[in-house]
Amino acid sequence: MEGEVVVREREARKRWTSSDFMKESGRLGRVAGPMLVVSLSQLLLQFISVVMVSHLGEIPLSATTIATSTTAVTGFSLLVGMGSALDTLCGQAYGAQQYEKLATNTYSAMFSLSLVGLPLCLLWLFMDKLLSLIGQDPLISHEAGKYIKLLIPSLFAYSINQPLMKFLQSQSLIFPILLSSIVTLCLHLPLCWFLVFKIGFGNAGAALSTNISNWGNALVLGVYIKLSKSCERTRMPISIEAIKGVHEFMKLALPSATMLCLQWWSVELLILMSGFLPNAKLETSVLSICLTIVQVLFCFPYGFGAAASTRISNELGAGNSQGARFSAYVVLCLAVIQGTIVSATLFAIRRVWAYAFSNIKEVADHVTQLAPLVCLSVIMDCLQGVLSGIARGCGWQHIGAYANFVGLYLIGTPLAIILGFVVHMRGQGIWIGIWSGASIQSIFLLLITIFTNWEEQAKNAKKRIFEEKLPVVN
């Protein structure tokens, strides 16, 4: 029987045509496009809060900027990373039509993330003192600490919101995620303005509006899942199985969090190192502008990565190993095409976007000089985002964590220090070092993808799904 399956899969592989490529591209695009907008909406939500506060003065702006960065590094990145374990668990369960397990995994994730939020609350309560200890201005640390404390409810909003998004994404139900994100963003703008200026809450109003928006997003998704006919087969009442499933969830959640956090923290490390360079104000400004561009453009590979994890996990859960393989190759081709187009466009208008961020000629000139490296980074980020999505779809988070650690911290960071401080290439050297490490990480994951045994991956998915036997729901 296994021999017949292999023969059928080989025949299916031979029948792949340009028409198949276009159909698969369409399936991937229906997930990638909306998820790109979702990612951009989440960035703009933070951006709106910072822009509102910027009109209150330097101290509120500095405090809010530090608080936003600190909460991302110490809290939200961890929850988002842990939640990405559901890319594997929910995606493969849905592909195998194990709908009860799909719901159980989602409940397990909510419970686990909420528990993780408790120690994070304690950390955030004392963050003002920690910021002072590492050398931040006492007044700014105090204001940032107050902002961080007010954001604590958003920790638990993320604990609900992230699993609900993965629950829907695994079923390719992307429209409710898209609609919820857009509506939340549109409401956040007047709400933030009202609380910051009309009522006079100042930067505290920005934090409160962020909490309301995050909880509103979670509420909209929860109501949709509860009432929509699209979720009739997959929504289940909560049961004791959700508690029992915490161990299974954590086995993937911890390497998932490590994988994402190592990537996220490397960006913060780049800015931190730039602060120790000669003429640190200039170097930090230039790198901050370039990183803002890269982070905004990362919405493209984020969308393709979400599509890759969804399609590949569904195919592996269904036992279609060659379908998963084909999806992986198609999404890699799309990533290269998209990355090349975006990078070429960015290079062509490099002088325009340099001056869009700063009217200071010295800053704009330095940004323009760094533009070729930024464009190369955009291409590499496209590959990295998609390969990370493939890793999540297959359940390779532990491999991704090792690749990130070796590439970014054992190779990239030392190289950045040598080029930036020893060779005196300054900001350019730090950028080359960090993104050289990211390139090594991407190459490693690419080799894993090329030489992987997809039949074995389908067997691993089956083992993971049926570790706890649950009835198939037709």
C-alpha positions in Angstrom: 0.0 0.0 0.0 2.8 2.5 0.9 4.5 1.6 -2.4 1.3 2.5 -4.3 1.1 5.8 -2.4 4.7 6.7 -3.3 4.0 5.9 -7.0 0.9 8.0 -7.0 2.8 10.9 -5.4 5.6 10.6 -8.0 3.0 10.7 -10.8 1.4 13.7 -9.2 4.7 15.4 -9.1 5.3 14.8 -12.8 1.9 16.4 -13.6 2.7 19.7 -12.1 2.2 22.4 -14.7 2.1 26.1 -15.0 -1.7 25.9 -14.5 -1.0 24.1 -11.1 1.5 26.8 -10.3 -1.1 29.5 -10.9 -3.8 27.7 -8.9 -1.5 27.3 -5.9 -0.4 30.9 -6.2 -4.0 31.9 -6.0 -4.6 29.8 -2.9 -1.5 31.3 -1.3 -2.5 34.8 -2.4 -5.9 34.6 -0.8 -4.2 34.2 2.5 -1.1 36.3 2.0 -2.8 39.4 0.7 -5.2 39.9 3.7 -2.6 38.9 6.2 -0.3 41.6 4.8 -3.0 44.2 5.5 -3.5 42.7 9.0 0.2 43.0 9.8 0.2 46.6 8.4 -2.9 47.5 10.5 -1.1 46.3 13.7 1.9 48.4 12.9 -0.3 51.5 12.2 -2.1 51.0 15.5 1.2 51.5 17.4 2.2 54.3 15.1 -1.0 56.2 15.7 -0.5 56.1 19.5 3.1 57.4 19.1 2.1 60.2 16.7 -0.7 61.3 19.1 1.7 61.5 22.0 4.4 63.2 19.9 2.2 66.4 20.2 2.5 66.4 24.0 6.2 67.2 24.1 9.6 65.5 24.2 9.2 63.7 27.6 5.9 62.0 26.8 7.1 61.0 23.3 10.4 59.6 24.6 8.6 57.7 27.4 6.0 56.3 25.0 8.6 55.2 22.4 10.7 53.4 25.1 7.6 51.9 26.6 6.4 50.6 23.2 9.8 49.1 22.4 10.1 47.6 25.9 6.7 46.0 26.0 7.3 44.5 22.5 10.6 42.9 23.6 9.6 41.7 27.1 6.0 40.7 26.5 4.2 40.8 23.2 7.0 39.1 21.2 6.9 36.2 23.6 3.1 35.8 23.4 3.1 36.1 19.6 5.9 33.6 19.3 4.2 31.1 21.6 0.9 31.5 19.7 2.7 30.7 16.4 2.9 27.0 17.6 -0.8 26.9 16.5 0.4 27.3 12.9 1.5 23.7 13.3 -1.1 22.3 15.7 -4.2 23.9 14.3 -3.2 23.8 10.7 -2.4 20.1 10.7 -5.4 19.2 12.8 -7.7 21.0 10.3 -6.0 19.3 7.4 -6.7 15.9 9.0 -10.3 16.9 9.8 -9.7 16.5 13.5 -11.9 19.5 14.3 -12.2 18.7 18.0 -8.5 18.8 18.4 -8.3 22.0 16.5 -10.6 23.6 19.1 -8.8 21.9 22.0 -5.4 23.3 20.8 -6.9 26.8 20.6 -8.2 26.6 24.2 -4.9 25.2 25.4 -3.1 28.1 23.9 -5.4 30.6 25.5 -4.9 29.0 28.9 -1.1 28.8 28.5 -0.6 32.3 27.2 -2.8 33.7 30.0 -0.6 31.9 32.6 2.5 33.3 31.0 1.0 36.7 31.2 1.0 36.6 35.0 4.8 36.8 35.6 5.0 39.3 32.7 2.6 41.5 34.8 5.0 41.4 37.7 7.9 42.3 35.4 6.0 45.3 33.9 5.0 46.6 37.3 8.7 47.1 38.2 9.8 48.1 34.7 10.4 51.8 35.7 13.0 50.7 38.2 14.6 48.4 35.7 14.9 51.1 33.1 16.5 53.4 35.6 19.0 50.7 36.6 20.2 50.3 33.0 20.9 54.0 32.7 17.7 55.6 31.3 16.8 59.1 32.4 14.8 58.8 35.8 12.0 61.1 34.6 11.6 59.2 31.3 11.8 55.9 33.1 9.1 56.9 35.5 6.8 58.1 32.7 7.6 54.9 30.6 6.9 52.8 33.6 3.4 54.3 34.1 2.6 53.7 30.4 3.8 50.1 30.6 1.6 49.4 33.7 -1.4 50.8 31.9 -0.7 48.4 29.0 -1.0 45.3 31.2 -4.6 44.5 30.1 -3.2 44.2 26.5 -1.1 41.2 27.6 -4.3 39.2 28.3 -6.0 40.6 25.1 -3.0 39.1 23.2 -3.5 35.8 25.1 -7.0 35.5 23.6 -6.5 37.4 20.3 -3.5 35.4 19.0 -5.0 31.9 19.4 -8.3 33.1 17.9 -6.4 34.5 14.8 -4.6 31.2 14.4 -7.8 29.2 14.8 -9.3 31.1 11.9 -6.1 31.3 9.8 -5.7 27.5 9.9 -9.1 27.2 8.2 -8.2 29.9 5.7 -10.9 32.1 7.2 -8.9 35.3 6.7 -11.7 37.8 6.0 -12.9 38.1 9.6 -9.3 38.7 10.7 -8.9 41.3 8.0 -12.2 43.0 8.8 -11.6 43.0 12.5 -8.1 44.6 12.1 -9.3 47.3 9.8 -12.3 48.2 11.9 -10.1 48.2 15.1 -7.6 50.5 13.3 -10.3 52.9 12.1 -11.9 53.2 15.6 -8.5 53.5 17.3 -7.7 56.8 15.6 -10.6 58.8 16.9 -10.6 57.0 20.2 -6.9 57.7 20.8 -7.4 61.4 19.9 -10.4 61.6 22.2 -8.6 60.1 25.2 -5.3 61.9 24.7 -6.6 65.4 23.8 -10.3 65.8 24.4 -10.4 64.3 27.9 -6.8 65.2 28.6 -5.4 61.9 29.7 -2.2 62.6 27.8 0.0 59.6 27.0 -2.1 57.5 29.5 -5.0 58.0 27.0 -2.8 56.4 24.2 -2.2 53.3 26.5 -5.9 53.0 27.4 -7.0 53.3 23.7 -4.5 50.6 22.8 -6.1 48.3 25.5 -9.6 49.0 24.2 -8.6 48.3 20.6 -6.8 45.1 21.5 -9.7 43.8 23.5 -12.2 44.9 20.9 -10.3 43.0 18.3 -10.4 39.8 20.4 -14.1 40.3 21.1 -15.0 40.7 17.4 -13.1 37.5 16.5 -14.8 35.6 19.4 -18.3 36.7 18.4 -17.6 35.8 14.8 -16.4 32.3 15.8 -19.4 31.9 18.0 -22.1 33.0 15.5 -20.6 32.2 12.0 -21.8 29.2 10.0 -18.2 28.9 8.7 -17.1 27.7 12.1 -20.0 25.2 12.8 -17.7 22.2 12.4 -14.8 23.5 14.3 -16.1 25.4 17.3 -16.4 23.2 20.3 -17.3 23.8 24.0 -14.3 24.2 26.3 -13.5 20.9 28.2 -10.9 19.4 30.5 -9.0 18.3 27.4 -7.8 21.9 27.0 -5.9 21.6 30.3 -4.5 18.3 29.3 -3.4 19.7 26.0 -1.2 22.4 27.6 1.8 20.0 27.7 1.5 19.3 24.0 1.1 23.0 23.2 4.1 24.0 25.3 6.4 21.5 23.5 6.0 23.6 20.4 5.3 26.9 22.0 8.7 27.3 23.7 10.8 26.7 20.5 8.3 28.9 18.6 8.7 31.7 21.0 12.5 31.3 20.9 12.5 31.3 17.2 10.5 34.6 16.9 12.1 36.4 19.9 15.6 35.8 18.7 14.7 37.4 15.4 12.8 40.3 17.1 15.5 41.0 19.7 18.3 41.1 17.0 16.6 44.3 15.6 16.6 45.9 19.0 20.3 44.8 19.5 21.2 46.7 16.3 19.8 49.9 17.6 21.4 49.4 21.0 24.8 48.9 19.4 24.4 52.0 17.3 24.1 54.1 20.5 27.7 53.3 21.4 29.1 54.5 18.0 30.9 57.9 17.6 28.3 60.5 16.6 25.7 58.1 18.1 22.8 60.6 17.4 23.4 60.5 13.6 24.0 56.7 13.5 21.0 55.9 15.6 18.8 58.1 13.5 20.0 56.6 10.2 19.6 53.0 11.4 16.2 53.8 12.9 14.9 55.1 9.6 16.3 52.1 7.7 14.8 49.7 10.2 11.4 51.4 10.0 11.4 50.9 6.2 12.4 47.2 6.6 9.8 46.6 9.3 7.0 48.1 7.2 8.1 46.1 4.1 8.3 42.9 6.2 4.5 42.9 6.0 4.9 41.3 2.6 6.9 38.3 3.7 4.7 38.1 6.8 1.7 37.6 4.6 3.4 34.9 2.5 4.8 33.2 5.6 1.3 33.0 7.1 0.0 31.6 3.8 2.9 29.1 3.7 2.3 27.8 7.2 -1.4 27.5 6.5 -1.2 25.6 3.2 1.7 23.4 4.2 0.2 22.4 7.6 -3.2 21.7 6.0 -1.6 19.5 3.3 0.6 17.6 5.8 -2.3 17.0 8.1 -4.3 15.6 5.2 -1.3 13.3 4.4 -0.6 15.0 1.1 3.2 15.3 1.3 3.7 16.3 -2.3 1.1 18.9 -2.1 2.9 20.4 0.9 6.2 20.2 -1.1 4.7 21.9 -4.1 3.2 24.7 -1.9 6.6 25.3 -0.3 8.3 25.7 -3.7 5.6 27.9 -5.1 5.7 30.2 -2.1 9.5 30.4 -2.3 9.2 31.5 -6.0 6.6 34.1 -5.1 8.8 35.4 -2.3 11.8 35.8 -4.6 9.7 37.6 -7.2 8.0 39.9 -4.7 11.2 40.6 -2.9 13.1 41.5 -6.1 10.3 43.9 -7.3 10.0 45.6 -3.9 13.8 45.9 -3.5 14.3 47.3 -7.1 11.5 49.9 -6.5 13.0 50.9 -3.2 16.4 51.3 -4.7 15.0 53.4 -7.6 13.4 55.9 -5.1 16.1 55.7 -2.5 16.6 59.5 -2.4 12.9 60.2 -2.1 12.3 58.0 1.0 15.5 59.2 2.6 14.2 62.8 2.6 10.7 61.7 3.5 12.0 60.8 6.9 14.4 63.6 7.5 15.1 67.1 6.1 18.6 67.1 7.6 21.0 66.6 4.6 23.6 64.6 6.6 21.0 62.1 7.8 19.4 61.8 4.4 22.8 61.3 2.7 23.7 58.6 5.1 20.4 56.8 4.5 20.9 57.0 0.8 24.4 55.5 1.1 22.9 52.6 3.2 20.0 52.1 0.7 21.8 49.3 -1.3 22.3 47.2 1.8 18.7 47.9 2.9 17.4 46.7 -0.5 19.5 43.4 -0.2 18.0 43.0 3.3 14.5 43.3 1.9 15.2 40.3 -0.4 16.7 38.3 2.4 13.7 39.2 4.7 11.3 37.9 2.1 13.1 34.5 2.1 13.4 34.5 5.9 9.7 35.3 6.4 8.6 32.6 4.0 11.0 30.0 5.3 9.9 30.7 8.8 6.3 30.1 7.7 7.4 26.7 6.1 9.1 25.8 9.3 5.9 26.6 11.4 3.8 24.6 8.9 6.0 21.5 9.3 6.7 21.9 13.1 10.4 22.7 12.7 10.3 25.5 15.2 13.2 24.0 17.2 15.3 24.0 14.0 14.4 27.6 13.3 15.4 28.5 16.9 18.8 26.9 16.4 19.3 28.6 13.0 18.4 32.0 14.5 20.7 31.6 17.4 23.7 30.5 15.4 23.1 32.9 12.5 22.2 36.0 14.4 24.1 35.7 17.7 27.1 33.4 17.2 27.9 34.9 13.7 25.9 38.0 13.1 26.4 39.9 16.3 30.2 39.3 16.6 30.6 40.3 13.0 28.6 43.4 13.6 30.8 44.4 16.5 34.0 43.7 14.5 32.8 45.7 11.5 31.2 48.5 13.4 33.8 49.1 16.1 37.1 47.4 15.2 37.1 48.0 11.4 35.3 51.4 12.0 32.6 50.9 9.5 30.2 52.2 12.1 26.4 51.9 11.3 27.1 50.3 7.9 29.3 47.6 9.6 26.6 46.8 12.2 24.0 46.5 9.5 26.2 44.2 7.4 27.0 42.0 10.4 23.4 41.5 11.6 22.0 40.9 8.1 24.9 38.6 7.3 23.9 36.5 10.2 20.2 36.6 9.0 21.4 35.5 5.6 23.2 32.5 7.1 20.1 31.6 9.0 17.9 31.8 5.8 20.4 29.7 3.9 20.3 27.0 6.6 16.5 26.9 6.6 16.5 26.9 2.7 18.8 23.9 2.7 16.5 22.1 5.2 13.5 22.8 3.0 15.2 21.7 -0.2 16.5 18.4 1.2 13.6 17.5 3.5 11.8 14.2 3.2 8.2 15.4 2.8 6.7 11.9 3.2 8.4 11.7 6.6 6.9 15.1 7.4 3.4 13.8 6.6 4.0 10.8 8.9 5.2 13.2 11.7 2.1 15.2 11.3 -0.1 12.2 11.6 1.8 11.1 14.7 1.4 14.5 16.2 -2.4 14.7 15.4 -3.3 11.3 16.6 -1.1 11.2 19.7 -4.5 11.8 21.4 -7.1 9.9 19.6 -10.2 12.0 18.8 -13.1 11.1 16.4 -13.1 12.4 12.9 -16.0 14.9 12.4 -17.5 14.8 8.9 
